[in-house]
Amino acid sequence: MARRRIATLFLVLGLWARAAAVDLWTVGGQERPWNTIGTLELLSDEQSSGWLEPLEVSGENLALNPRQLDSARVLTNYTWRKFESLKNVVDGDRLSGWPPIELDIVNTRENDPFFAVVLVVDLGAPFGVDRIGFSSVEGLEFRFIEGFQVFIEDGKQPVAFPQRQRNWHWFVRNWELVAEVEQTEGDTAHIEMSPRLVRYVALSDTISLPSARLWQLSEVEVWGKGYASSATFTSDIIDFGEPVVLGAMTWDAVDDPGSTLQIRTRSGSTPDPNIYLSFTGVGQNGQQTVSRSAYEALHPKARGPIVADTENWTPWSAPYPPTGREPLVAPKPARYFQFEIDFASALPLSRSRIDSLAVEFSPPLVEQVVGEIWPALVSPGELVRFTYALRPRVDPGDPGFDGLEIDTPTAAVVQEVRIAGISSDDFVAEVEESRLRVFFPERLIDRDAILVEVDFDCRVFVSGTRFAGRVFNSKRDEMPQPIVPGDVHIDLNSEDLLVGFSPEEQGELLAEVEIHPNPFTPNGDGVNDRAEFTYNLFQATVPVPVEIAVHDLSGRLVWSQEMFQSSGFGRALWDGRDGAGQLVPPGVYIYRILMDAAVGAQVRGGAVAVAY
């Protein structure tokens, strides 16, 4: 006998709990330390017993080790025949100096005694710094700088150095001035300051000009205090050995005040997420795809661009919310996986750190499931009959699935389920506010290309709503497998799981405003004592301010209520009293409902009557 069953969450809870048994890939413990799956640039996993965190630089002369970053260097606005001698000011050797003693220009500025010389040490990234120093060449103490200014810059924003030599002092003087000495005494200088983020240290002799003698320095010292302010850990490409369904990612992290940690991921079906192009004069745009090893063997002039392989890899996800557990952005089974962790801090003594990161995975139920939804364009807030269609690609031996779940913007009502075009009453529907689950207890979908369709009624309040879906097997422990958007049915033209608004209705933000009863009688008899304002809010993906205000006919505000609400049905009650709690006189009043959000503002209004 055919039967149709509508179940609540509580009746079928055991069905969904089975999906928790999955395999776990973990990094951060003794079995798989952080340094075994990626390079620790400006990071350490030894400072706090296995926690991955920015490098601590307290008590370290940062100028001696610019972290091997390409951007770390020493710069000057003066042109020298031996420019490479600049490294002498950060090599730890008091016997070498800059400029070299053998250059004639060291002895005089007779051509231009007003020309300022500026020396800049670039640490390559912002670090906490609390001391700066510089000293003379040993045995040439009389050549120590006569007067100086020291400027610092945190380097959070890109810095473009002037191309003209004479612009350098005017350029660095906009940085923070931390020391100014008109006439030096001795042959060393030490500047102490409260810890702050520094990338560039500039030393200028402008304050001592005019001068016919150019100074010479042996060492510039920049002493660290705190942690590297920014660092990125990019994992190696993680190979699961075969395509897998990726579930949730969990991590254990701690943020000091003023610091943040963000994680992004991507997944793919090939070992390399990039495509390497060479300039050959053959093929489209004169470029051809080559392997990575062939690309690296090319002459630099023959190397074309390196571009992302968007066909076989997903793009980097947006940063995950800092919840410690989030579903992975992985739209289909993937063999390869990669993640990136960005560390940032606005305070030298603060840092974020992460102890471990784990990824759930399980074998796919089928090779792939393709789905689409129809209609693709709807009116805001209107109750619409949708058809959700999917077809699996099944390989021999795939276990198949016996149910699917669909993310919905509002509670949905199932109207019909069809398998291979035949209506089926033997299903269980579980309805939640934002999810619909449909289970076929006596039908396993394990044949290639079989068509499964679900008709349901639902309202959409945000244009571009995605009805993401997954299939599952209630008799197995694998995780639900994502449904990939695509062409499923010849009669459905969306080829996607997105639903939008028609162009003429894109600007609708606030609609279907109603008041009941109107008029109302707030006399305390329990009948029609309050007026109920109802409305639908659209396009608000996050809570936005909504204000309901009632004015008398002279325009005076009588009563108002403000709330924060995201897209959907809204409701407010007015008991006929003013802001002081007194009943208003009988008569006609003007109401206004205002929604104000980043997507725009909209006002709806009308009249409400009070009678006794």
C-alpha distance (Angstrom), angle and dihedral (degrees) to the residues before:
residue distance angle dihedral
M1 . . .
A2 3.80 . .
R3 3.75 114.0 .
R4 3.81 136.7 -177.8
R5 3.79 121.5 -155.9
I6 3.81 130.2 -168.6
A7 3.80 110.4 -164.8
T8 3.77 134.3 -173.7
L9 3.79 125.8 -130.6
F10 3.79 91.5 -98.0
L11 3.80 94.8 54.5
V12 3.78 94.9 54.6
L13 3.80 101.3 28.1
G14 3.79 92.3 115.4
L15 3.78 90.1 57.5
W16 3.80 92.7 61.9
A17 3.77 98.2 39.3
R18 3.81 91.7 70.3
A19 3.80 91.6 72.7
A20 3.81 89.8 75.0
A21 3.84 95.0 83.2
V22 3.82 103.3 90.3
D23 3.78 138.8 134.9
L24 3.79 119.2 -93.9
W25 3.80 129.7 -144.6
T26 3.81 109.7 -161.8
V27 3.79 136.6 -176.4
G28 3.78 127.6 -173.7
G29 3.80 102.9 57.6
Q30 3.79 133.3 91.9
E31 3.79 91.0 -88.5
R32 3.82 93.1 58.6
P33 3.84 114.8 13.5
W34 3.80 119.9 -164.6
N35 3.80 93.8 -110.9
T36 3.82 91.6 60.9
I37 3.82 95.3 64.8
G38 3.80 103.4 37.2
T39 3.81 146.9 7.3
L40 3.80 117.0 -85.3
E41 3.82 101.0 -139.0
L42 3.83 108.1 175.4
L43 3.82 86.5 -13.1
S44 3.79 136.9 101.2
D45 3.80 135.4 -162.9
E46 3.81 94.2 -172.8
Q47 3.82 103.0 63.2
S48 3.83 95.5 75.8
S49 3.82 106.8 25.6
G50 3.79 99.7 -83.8
W51 3.80 99.9 -27.4
L52 3.80 113.5 133.4
E53 3.81 108.7 -129.8
P54 3.83 142.1 145.8
L55 3.78 115.1 -73.0
E56 3.79 115.7 -90.4
V57 3.82 110.4 -129.8
S58 3.81 101.2 177.6
G59 3.81 112.1 144.1
E60 3.80 92.9 7.6
N61 3.80 127.2 124.9
L62 3.80 98.7 -127.3
A63 3.79 92.9 -170.3
L64 3.81 90.5 68.0
N65 3.79 92.6 57.9
P66 3.80 116.4 33.5
R67 3.84 88.3 -175.8
Q68 3.79 92.2 -108.2
L69 3.80 90.1 -87.9
D70 3.80 115.2 155.4
S71 3.79 90.8 -126.3
A72 3.81 96.8 51.5
R73 3.80 110.2 102.5
V74 3.80 147.9 121.9
L75 3.80 117.1 -101.5
T76 3.79 137.3 -171.4
N77 3.78 135.7 178.4
Y78 3.80 91.7 -136.7
T79 3.82 118.9 93.4
W80 3.79 114.2 -131.6
R81 3.76 132.6 -177.1
K82 3.82 87.1 -132.3
F83 3.78 102.6 41.5
E84 3.81 91.8 162.7
S85 3.80 88.9 69.6
L86 3.82 87.7 80.7
K87 3.79 87.7 86.3
N88 3.83 87.5 69.0
V89 3.82 90.2 79.9
V90 3.82 92.1 61.4
D91 3.81 103.4 35.6
G92 3.82 99.8 90.5
D93 3.82 92.3 -119.4
R94 3.84 114.9 125.0
L95 3.82 90.9 -167.2
S96 3.81 95.1 62.8
G97 3.77 123.1 65.1
W98 3.75 149.7 168.5
P99 2.97 127.5 -77.4
P100 3.84 96.6 28.1
I101 3.81 113.2 -111.7
E102 3.80 92.8 -126.1
L103 3.79 93.0 66.4
D104 3.80 111.4 98.6
I105 3.79 92.9 -143.0
V106 3.80 89.8 67.4
N107 3.78 89.7 75.3
T108 3.78 100.9 51.4
R109 3.78 148.3 16.1
E110 3.73 91.9 -164.4
N111 3.81 91.4 138.6
D112 3.81 92.8 58.3
P113 3.83 118.8 -1.6
F114 3.83 89.6 177.7
F115 3.80 94.6 60.7
A116 3.81 109.4 115.9
V117 3.79 118.9 -140.3
V118 3.80 117.5 -148.4
L119 3.81 123.7 -169.0
V120 3.82 118.1 -165.3
V121 3.80 126.0 -168.3
D122 3.81 112.1 -159.6
L123 3.81 113.0 -159.4
G124 3.81 91.4 -165.7
A125 3.82 94.6 -121.4
P126 3.81 137.8 22.7
F127 3.83 114.9 -78.7
G128 3.75 134.7 173.8
V129 3.82 107.7 -95.6
D130 3.82 130.3 -176.6
R131 3.83 104.0 164.2
I132 3.80 137.6 40.3
G133 3.79 126.9 -176.1
F134 3.79 142.9 165.8
S135 3.78 135.3 -173.9
S136 3.79 144.6 -168.5
V137 3.77 128.2 -99.4
E138 3.78 110.3 -87.8
G139 3.82 108.7 -98.3
L140 3.83 92.2 14.4
E141 3.79 98.5 74.6
F142 3.80 91.3 138.2
R143 3.81 88.8 68.2
F144 3.80 93.0 63.3
I145 3.80 115.2 129.5
E146 3.84 113.0 -80.8
G147 3.81 98.4 -145.5
F148 3.78 132.5 -10.0
Q149 3.78 151.1 -179.8
V150 3.82 123.3 -146.9
F151 3.81 120.1 -153.2
I152 3.80 130.0 -177.5
E153 3.82 133.7 -160.7
D154 3.81 126.8 -170.7
G155 3.82 94.4 -142.7
K156 3.80 94.5 -142.4
Q157 3.79 87.8 135.9
P158 3.82 122.1 48.4
V159 3.80 113.1 -88.7
A160 3.81 119.6 -147.2
F161 3.79 110.7 -164.7
P162 3.84 118.0 -140.8
Q163 3.77 117.5 -97.5
R164 3.80 94.1 -143.6
Q165 3.79 118.9 74.4
R166 3.79 94.9 -137.9
N167 3.81 93.7 57.3
W168 3.79 96.3 63.6
H169 3.80 99.8 88.3
W170 3.79 92.4 45.9
F171 3.78 87.4 49.5
V172 3.83 99.5 51.5
R173 3.79 95.4 39.7
N174 3.83 87.3 74.8
W175 3.81 87.0 65.2
E176 3.79 122.1 86.8
L177 3.83 112.1 -71.5
V178 3.82 110.1 -138.6
A179 3.82 101.6 165.9
E180 3.81 138.3 21.2
V181 3.83 124.3 178.9
E182 3.82 120.9 172.6
Q183 3.79 95.8 -168.4
T184 3.79 122.9 17.5
E185 3.78 124.2 -140.5
G186 3.78 118.8 -155.9
D187 3.79 127.2 0.5
T188 3.81 102.8 -77.4
A189 3.82 137.2 57.5
H190 3.80 129.6 -155.5
I191 3.82 125.9 -171.2
E192 3.80 120.9 -171.2
M193 3.80 123.8 -169.3
S194 3.77 140.7 160.3
P195 3.82 111.2 -79.7
R196 3.80 111.7 -83.0
L197 3.78 137.9 156.8
V198 3.80 113.6 -86.6
R199 3.78 133.6 173.1
Y200 3.83 101.9 158.9
V201 3.79 128.0 43.0
A202 3.84 115.5 -170.3
L203 3.81 124.7 -165.9
S204 3.83 115.3 -165.2
D205 3.82 129.6 -177.5
T206 3.81 95.6 -162.8
I207 3.79 92.7 114.9
S208 3.86 91.2 63.0
L209 3.80 97.0 51.5
P210 2.95 139.0 153.3
S211 3.77 92.1 56.0
A212 3.79 132.7 151.6
R213 3.80 92.8 -160.1
L214 3.76 126.8 72.7
W215 3.77 116.1 -145.4
Q216 3.79 125.8 -128.6
L217 3.80 127.9 -144.3
S218 3.76 132.7 -162.7
E219 3.82 104.3 -169.5
V220 3.79 139.7 10.8
E221 3.82 113.5 -161.6
V222 3.82 126.6 -162.6
W223 3.80 111.9 -176.1
G224 3.77 119.3 -153.0
K225 3.80 127.6 -133.6
G226 3.80 120.4 -177.4
Y227 3.80 129.2 -10.4
A228 3.79 138.4 -34.2
S229 3.80 104.1 -84.0
S230 3.80 96.0 -140.8
A231 3.77 134.9 20.2
T232 3.78 138.3 153.9
F233 3.79 128.9 -146.0
T234 3.80 113.1 -158.3
S235 3.77 114.1 -172.7
D236 3.77 123.9 -138.0
I237 3.81 116.2 -105.0
I238 3.82 104.5 -76.4
D239 3.81 113.5 -141.8
F240 3.81 117.0 -156.7
G241 3.82 90.4 -172.5
E242 3.82 93.9 -120.1
P243 3.82 137.4 23.3
V244 3.80 111.1 -67.9
V245 3.78 137.9 179.6
L246 3.81 109.3 -111.2
G247 3.79 115.6 -142.6
A248 3.79 129.1 176.1
M249 3.80 127.9 -17.8
T250 3.80 117.4 -142.0
W251 3.78 127.9 -170.3
D252 3.78 139.9 173.5
A253 3.81 111.9 -138.0
V254 3.80 139.1 157.9
D255 3.83 126.1 -155.0
D256 3.79 122.9 -158.4
P257 3.82 114.7 -146.4
G258 3.79 108.9 -76.1
S259 3.80 95.4 21.4
T260 3.80 133.7 99.3
L261 3.78 139.2 -168.5
Q262 3.80 122.7 -157.4
I263 3.80 129.0 -173.7
R264 3.80 127.4 -157.6
T265 3.81 129.0 179.6
R266 3.78 142.5 -169.6
S267 3.81 134.9 -176.5
G268 3.78 136.7 -161.0
S269 3.77 150.3 167.1
T270 3.84 99.5 -118.8
P271 3.83 130.8 63.3
D272 3.82 93.6 -116.9
P273 3.82 124.9 48.8
N274 3.81 92.3 -157.5
I275 3.80 137.6 76.7
Y276 3.81 117.1 -143.1
L277 3.80 119.7 -149.0
S278 3.78 130.4 -165.0
F279 3.80 128.4 -161.5
T280 3.81 104.8 -115.5
G281 3.79 104.8 144.7
V282 3.80 86.9 -122.8
G283 3.79 127.2 102.9
Q284 3.77 130.5 11.0
N285 3.83 111.6 -11.1
G286 3.79 89.1 -5.1
Q287 3.79 91.8 -76.1
Q288 3.78 133.7 116.5
T289 3.78 132.5 -166.6
V290 3.80 115.4 -110.2
S291 3.79 134.4 175.6
R292 3.77 120.1 -92.0
S293 3.82 92.4 -109.4
A294 3.82 91.0 49.9
Y295 3.80 89.9 47.9
E296 3.80 92.6 52.6
A297 3.81 90.1 49.6
L298 3.82 92.5 54.9
H299 3.78 123.6 102.3
P300 3.84 107.6 -99.3
K301 3.81 91.2 -113.4
A302 3.82 90.4 55.3
R303 3.80 93.8 53.1
G304 3.77 114.6 104.5
P305 3.80 126.3 -165.3
I306 3.78 125.5 -57.2
V307 3.80 109.0 -130.7
A308 3.78 134.3 -177.0
D309 3.80 116.7 -94.9
T310 3.80 96.2 -126.4
E311 3.80 93.3 170.9
N312 3.80 95.4 61.7
W313 3.82 101.4 24.1
T314 3.78 134.5 51.1
P315 3.81 116.3 -125.5
W316 3.79 118.4 -105.1
S317 3.78 109.4 -74.2
A318 3.77 123.2 -121.1
P319 3.83 112.0 -95.2
Y320 3.80 111.5 -75.4
P321 3.82 118.1 -118.0
P322 3.85 112.1 -97.0
T323 3.81 93.8 -108.3
G324 3.80 99.2 117.9
R325 3.80 92.4 -122.9
E326 3.80 127.6 53.9
P327 3.82 136.6 155.4
L328 3.78 109.1 -102.5
V329 3.79 118.9 -111.8
A330 3.81 96.2 -120.4
P331 3.83 113.2 134.5
K332 3.81 96.2 -170.6
P333 3.83 141.2 11.2
A334 3.80 111.8 -66.3
R335 3.78 135.3 -175.5
Y336 3.80 96.2 -157.0
F337 3.79 130.6 54.2
Q338 3.80 137.0 178.9
F339 3.79 134.6 -179.1
E340 3.79 136.3 -168.3
I341 3.81 128.7 -156.3
D342 3.81 119.9 -159.5
F343 3.81 117.9 -159.9
A344 3.81 119.2 -164.3
S345 3.78 134.8 168.9
A346 3.80 133.7 -179.9
L347 3.83 91.8 -162.1
P348 3.82 125.2 62.8
L349 3.82 94.4 -137.9
S350 3.82 95.7 46.3
R351 3.77 128.7 82.5
S352 3.79 142.0 161.9
R353 3.78 121.0 -128.0
I354 3.77 137.6 -173.5
D355 3.78 126.5 -150.6
S356 3.79 102.2 -169.1
L357 3.78 143.5 -13.1
A358 3.80 126.0 -154.0
V359 3.81 132.9 -171.0
E360 3.80 124.0 -158.6
F361 3.79 117.0 -141.0
S362 3.81 140.2 165.1
P363 3.83 137.7 172.6
P364 3.82 115.6 -79.7
L365 3.79 119.6 -102.2
V366 3.81 91.2 -138.1
E367 3.78 133.6 -0.2
Q368 3.82 92.4 -98.1
V369 3.81 141.6 -25.3
V370 3.81 118.6 -144.3
G371 3.81 120.7 -163.2
E372 3.82 143.7 174.6
I373 3.80 136.9 -178.0
W374 3.79 131.4 -140.2
P375 3.00 136.8 -123.3
A376 3.80 97.4 37.1
L377 3.83 95.0 -172.8
V378 3.81 122.4 50.3
S379 3.78 140.5 162.1
P380 3.83 116.2 -96.9
G381 3.79 113.2 -91.5
E382 3.80 94.3 -4.8
L383 3.81 118.6 138.7
V384 3.82 103.2 -112.9
R385 3.81 132.7 -172.9
F386 3.82 105.7 -130.3
T387 3.80 128.9 -167.6
Y388 3.80 114.5 -149.2
A389 3.82 109.9 -165.7
L390 3.80 130.2 -176.7
R391 3.80 140.0 173.7
P392 3.82 125.0 -165.1
R393 3.77 128.0 -142.8
V394 3.79 103.1 -140.1
D395 3.79 127.1 -167.1
P396 3.81 121.6 -160.5
G397 3.78 109.2 -83.5
D398 3.82 95.8 24.4
P399 3.82 109.3 139.1
G400 3.82 94.2 -137.2
F401 3.81 127.7 -153.1
D402 3.79 139.6 -93.3
G403 3.79 102.7 -162.4
L404 3.77 147.3 24.2
E405 3.79 137.5 -149.8
I406 3.80 125.6 -151.0
D407 3.81 128.3 -162.8
T408 3.80 107.9 -129.3
P409 3.84 130.4 -174.2
T410 3.83 91.6 -134.9
A411 3.79 136.5 10.8
A412 3.82 108.9 -64.2
V413 3.79 130.4 -149.0
V414 3.82 117.4 -144.4
Q415 3.81 114.5 -134.4
E416 3.80 104.7 172.5
V417 3.80 142.2 -4.5
R418 3.81 121.6 -155.5
I419 3.80 127.7 -172.0
A420 3.79 117.2 -168.6
G421 3.80 87.5 -10.0
I422 3.83 94.7 -57.2
S423 3.79 119.8 115.8
S424 3.80 113.4 -118.4
D425 3.80 126.1 -159.8
D426 3.78 93.7 -179.0
F427 3.81 100.7 93.1
V428 3.78 139.9 105.8
A429 3.82 118.2 -134.0
E430 3.78 120.4 -160.4
V431 3.80 113.3 -166.6
E432 3.82 125.5 -161.7
E433 3.79 129.9 168.3
S434 3.82 92.5 -97.4
R435 3.80 105.0 14.7
L436 3.78 139.3 55.8
R437 3.82 122.3 -160.6
V438 3.78 123.6 -169.7
F439 3.82 120.9 -171.4
F440 3.83 127.3 -169.7
P441 3.84 102.0 -157.5
E442 3.80 95.4 -173.1
R443 3.80 101.9 32.5
L444 3.81 124.9 74.5
I445 3.81 115.7 -164.4
D446 3.81 100.6 -143.4
R447 3.82 102.7 131.2
D448 3.78 121.7 98.1
A449 3.83 117.8 -103.3
I450 3.80 96.6 0.3
L451 3.82 109.8 158.4
V452 3.82 118.6 -124.5
E453 3.83 119.1 -173.6
V454 3.80 131.2 -177.0
D455 3.81 121.5 -170.4
F456 3.81 115.1 -159.5
D457 3.80 139.7 159.8
C458 3.81 118.9 -122.5
R459 3.81 142.7 149.7
V460 3.83 125.3 -124.7
F461 3.80 121.2 -152.1
V462 3.84 101.7 171.9
S463 3.79 124.1 55.9
G464 3.80 109.9 -126.2
T465 3.82 95.1 33.0
R466 3.80 110.9 167.4
F467 3.80 117.5 -141.5
A468 3.80 94.1 -155.7
G469 3.77 114.6 -172.3
R470 3.79 143.7 -169.9
V471 3.80 136.0 -167.0
F472 3.81 124.8 -139.8
N473 3.79 142.1 -174.6
S474 3.80 112.1 -133.1
K475 3.81 92.7 -159.7
R476 3.79 95.6 55.0
D477 3.79 136.0 58.5
E478 3.81 99.0 -128.0
M479 3.78 118.6 120.0
P480 3.80 121.2 -104.6
Q481 3.81 110.8 -82.9
P482 3.83 119.5 -129.8
I483 3.80 120.5 -113.8
V484 3.82 113.1 -127.3
P485 3.84 118.4 -140.7
G486 3.79 114.1 -114.3
D487 3.81 148.6 113.5
V488 3.81 110.0 -49.2
H489 3.79 109.9 149.8
I490 3.80 130.0 32.5
D491 3.82 90.6 -139.8
L492 3.82 94.0 52.9
N493 3.80 114.3 73.1
S494 3.79 103.0 -175.0
E495 3.84 99.6 86.9
D496 3.79 85.2 -169.4
L497 3.80 144.1 74.4
L498 3.83 93.8 -126.1
V499 3.80 123.9 108.0
G500 3.80 121.5 -163.9
F501 3.78 140.8 172.8
S502 3.77 124.4 -96.1
P503 3.85 111.9 -97.9
E504 3.80 93.9 -107.6
E505 3.82 90.7 54.5
Q506 3.82 99.6 44.1
G507 3.82 92.2 101.9
E508 3.80 95.7 54.3
L509 3.82 109.6 118.8
L510 3.80 106.2 152.6
A511 3.79 124.3 27.2
E512 3.81 148.1 143.0
V513 3.81 92.7 49.0
E514 3.80 111.2 179.6
I515 3.84 137.2 170.1
H516 3.78 122.8 -154.5
P517 2.93 127.7 -142.2
N518 3.78 102.1 17.0
P519 2.97 113.3 -157.2
F520 3.81 99.3 29.0
T521 3.82 130.6 -172.4
P522 3.84 115.1 -138.7
N523 3.82 94.2 -171.3
G524 3.80 97.6 125.7
D525 3.80 97.6 -110.2
G526 3.80 91.9 120.8
V527 3.82 93.5 -114.2
N528 3.82 119.9 106.9
D529 3.81 90.0 -21.2
R530 3.81 94.3 147.7
A531 3.78 136.4 42.2
E532 3.81 114.6 -132.8
F533 3.81 117.1 -148.5
T534 3.84 112.9 -159.2
Y535 3.80 129.7 179.2
N536 3.80 144.2 151.4
L537 3.80 121.6 -114.3
F538 3.82 120.8 -153.7
Q539 3.81 138.1 -167.8
A540 3.82 94.8 16.2
T541 3.81 105.3 128.3
V542 3.82 90.4 172.0
P543 3.82 129.2 33.8
V544 3.82 111.3 -75.7
P545 3.84 131.3 -175.3
V546 3.80 116.2 -88.7
E547 3.81 118.9 -175.1
I548 3.81 126.2 -165.5
A549 3.82 112.9 -166.6
V550 3.82 132.2 178.4
H551 3.85 120.8 -157.7
D552 3.77 132.2 -176.8
L553 3.81 119.2 -122.4
S554 3.83 91.4 -90.0
G555 3.82 89.4 59.8
R556 3.81 96.3 -107.7
L557 3.81 114.1 145.8
V558 3.80 110.0 -113.4
W559 3.81 103.9 172.0
S560 3.80 138.0 -8.9
Q561 3.78 140.3 178.0
E562 3.81 128.2 -166.9
M563 3.79 126.3 -163.8
F564 3.77 139.9 162.1
Q565 3.78 117.6 -118.1
S566 3.80 140.7 163.4
S567 3.80 125.5 -144.3
G568 3.78 117.1 -48.3
F569 3.76 142.1 56.4
G570 3.83 117.4 -12.4
R571 3.79 131.1 -163.9
A572 3.82 138.0 -178.1
L573 3.82 133.8 171.2
W574 3.83 128.7 -144.1
D575 3.81 118.5 -164.4
G576 3.81 95.4 -163.6
R577 3.81 95.2 -102.4
D578 3.79 128.4 122.9
G579 3.79 128.1 -128.6
A580 3.83 90.6 -80.3
G581 3.80 92.0 53.9
Q582 3.83 95.5 -106.9
L583 3.80 122.4 133.8
V584 3.79 111.2 -106.8
P585 3.81 120.3 -124.1
P586 3.81 117.2 -97.3
G587 3.78 114.6 -90.4
V588 3.79 144.6 85.3
Y589 3.80 120.6 -48.0
I590 3.80 132.5 -172.3
Y591 3.80 119.3 -126.6
R592 3.79 129.4 -164.1
I593 3.82 129.3 -167.6
L594 3.82 113.8 -162.3
M595 3.78 126.0 -170.4
D596 3.82 115.1 -171.8
A597 3.83 120.6 -176.2
A598 3.78 142.6 142.4
V599 3.81 90.2 -91.8
G600 3.81 89.9 57.1
A601 3.78 143.8 -77.2
Q602 3.77 130.2 -87.8
V603 3.82 134.8 -177.8
R604 3.77 129.3 -158.1
G605 3.80 122.6 -175.4
G606 3.77 147.0 166.0
A607 3.79 144.2 142.6
V608 3.81 131.7 -62.8
A609 3.81 123.1 -170.5
V610 3.82 127.7 -145.1
A611 3.82 117.9 -156.7
Y612 3.83 134.9 174.7
